[in-house]
């Protein structure tokens, strides 16, 4: 019996859309669930070297929960590439300024650091409020434990 290997065109045909409501959910739990779906590990046809993952829409990103004292201790860093160009912000400030970034960076850190990982990351859509423009795709609701 031979091992099943998904082809790229067949994987693209079976793409589905999933919706995660982040209201009151813990950041790490949402990120791991989203990363697994983006990679396609929830499917029986998962193949490590082919992008078999689905699209993920996350709403209510501004209401995501951080445990412990991460609100004040977790630091988000970005560098401009120039000398002395490092900018650091606490999670509390990032939540006020751009709440989508909390989920985006958590999920991005769990995806492969390759071209395929970038393709998976592009299938993630994060919105601060409850509304999203992807209703036509009929996303199915994903429960986070």
C-alpha positions as CSV (number, residue, x, y, z in Angstrom):
1,X,0.0,0.0,0.0
2,X,1.5,3.4,-1.0
3,X,1.4,6.5,1.1
4,X,-1.1,9.2,-0.1
5,X,0.5,12.4,-1.2
6,X,-1.8,15.4,-2.0
7,X,-1.1,17.2,-5.2
8,X,-1.0,21.1,-5.3
9,X,-4.0,21.5,-7.6
10,X,-6.1,19.0,-5.7
11,X,-5.2,20.7,-2.4
12,X,-6.3,24.1,-3.8
13,X,-9.7,22.6,-4.8
14,X,-10.6,21.6,-1.2
15,X,-10.0,25.0,0.4
16,X,-12.5,26.0,3.1
17,X,-12.9,29.1,5.2
18,X,-13.1,29.0,9.0
19,X,-14.1,31.7,11.5
20,X,-12.7,32.1,15.0
21,X,-14.3,34.5,17.5
22,X,-11.5,35.7,19.8
23,X,-13.8,37.4,22.3
24,X,-12.6,36.3,25.7
25,X,-10.3,33.6,24.3
26,X,-6.7,33.2,25.3
27,X,-4.2,34.4,22.7
28,X,-2.0,31.3,22.6
29,X,-5.0,28.9,22.2
30,X,-6.4,30.9,19.2
31,X,-2.9,31.1,17.6
32,X,-2.3,27.3,17.8
33,X,-5.7,26.5,16.4
34,X,-5.3,29.0,13.6
35,X,-1.8,27.8,12.8
36,X,-2.9,24.1,12.6
37,X,-5.7,25.0,10.2
38,X,-3.5,27.2,8.1
39,X,-0.9,24.4,7.7
40,X,-3.7,21.8,7.0
41,X,-2.8,19.5,9.9
42,X,-6.5,19.1,10.6
43,X,-7.0,17.2,7.3
44,X,-6.4,13.6,6.6
45,X,-4.7,14.7,3.3
46,X,-2.0,16.7,5.2
47,X,1.3,16.7,3.3
48,X,4.3,18.5,4.9
49,X,5.7,19.9,1.7
50,X,2.5,21.0,0.1
51,X,0.2,23.9,1.3
52,X,-3.0,22.0,2.1
53,X,-4.3,24.5,4.6
54,X,-7.5,26.5,4.7
55,X,-8.3,30.2,5.1
56,X,-8.9,31.5,8.7
57,X,-10.8,34.6,9.6
58,X,-10.4,35.9,13.2
59,X,-12.8,38.5,14.5
60,X,-12.9,40.5,17.8
61,X,-9.1,40.6,18.0
62,X,-9.3,43.6,20.4
63,X,-11.0,41.4,23.0
64,X,-8.4,38.6,23.1
65,X,-7.3,37.6,26.6
66,X,-3.6,37.7,27.7
67,X,-2.9,35.6,30.8
68,X,-0.8,36.6,33.8
69,X,1.0,40.0,33.6
70,X,1.7,39.7,29.8
71,X,-0.3,42.9,29.2
72,X,2.5,44.9,30.8
73,X,5.5,42.6,30.4
74,X,5.2,41.3,26.8
75,X,7.2,43.4,24.4
76,X,6.6,43.6,20.6
77,X,9.7,44.6,18.7
78,X,10.3,45.9,15.2
79,X,13.4,47.2,13.5
80,X,13.6,49.6,10.6
81,X,16.9,48.2,9.4
82,X,18.8,51.4,10.2
83,X,21.2,51.8,13.1
84,X,19.3,52.6,16.3
85,X,16.0,51.7,14.5
86,X,14.6,49.3,17.1
87,X,11.1,50.2,18.3
88,X,9.6,48.4,21.3
89,X,6.0,48.5,22.6
90,X,4.2,46.8,25.4
91,X,1.2,44.6,24.6
92,X,-1.1,47.1,26.2
93,X,-0.1,49.8,23.8
94,X,-0.2,47.4,20.8
95,X,-3.7,46.4,21.8
96,X,-4.8,50.1,21.8
97,X,-3.0,51.0,18.6
98,X,-3.4,47.9,16.4
99,X,-5.1,45.0,18.1
100,X,-4.8,42.7,15.1
101,X,-1.0,42.6,15.5
102,X,-1.3,40.5,18.7
103,X,-2.9,37.6,16.9
104,X,-1.0,38.1,13.6
105,X,2.5,37.8,15.3
106,X,1.5,34.9,17.5
107,X,0.3,32.9,14.5
108,X,3.2,33.9,12.3
109,X,5.6,32.6,14.9
110,X,4.0,29.2,14.7
111,X,4.2,28.8,10.9
112,X,7.2,27.6,9.0
113,X,9.9,30.2,8.2
114,X,9.8,29.4,4.4
115,X,8.1,30.6,1.2
116,X,5.3,28.1,2.0
117,X,4.9,29.5,5.5
118,X,4.5,33.0,3.9
119,X,1.8,31.6,1.6
120,X,0.0,30.1,4.7
121,X,0.2,33.4,6.6
122,X,-1.4,35.2,3.7
123,X,-4.5,33.1,4.2
124,X,-5.0,34.6,7.7
125,X,-7.4,37.5,8.0
126,X,-7.7,39.3,11.4
127,X,-10.2,42.0,12.3
128,X,-10.4,44.0,15.5
129,X,-14.2,44.1,15.5
130,X,-17.0,41.6,15.0
131,X,-17.5,42.4,11.3
132,X,-15.6,40.9,8.3
133,X,-16.0,41.2,4.5
134,X,-15.7,37.4,3.9
135,X,-19.4,36.5,4.4
136,X,-19.7,35.4,0.7
137,X,-17.2,32.6,1.4
138,X,-19.5,31.2,4.1
139,X,-16.9,30.5,6.8
140,X,-17.7,27.7,9.2
141,X,-17.3,28.5,12.9
142,X,-14.3,27.0,14.6
143,X,-14.5,26.4,18.4
144,X,-11.3,27.0,20.5
145,X,-11.0,24.8,23.5
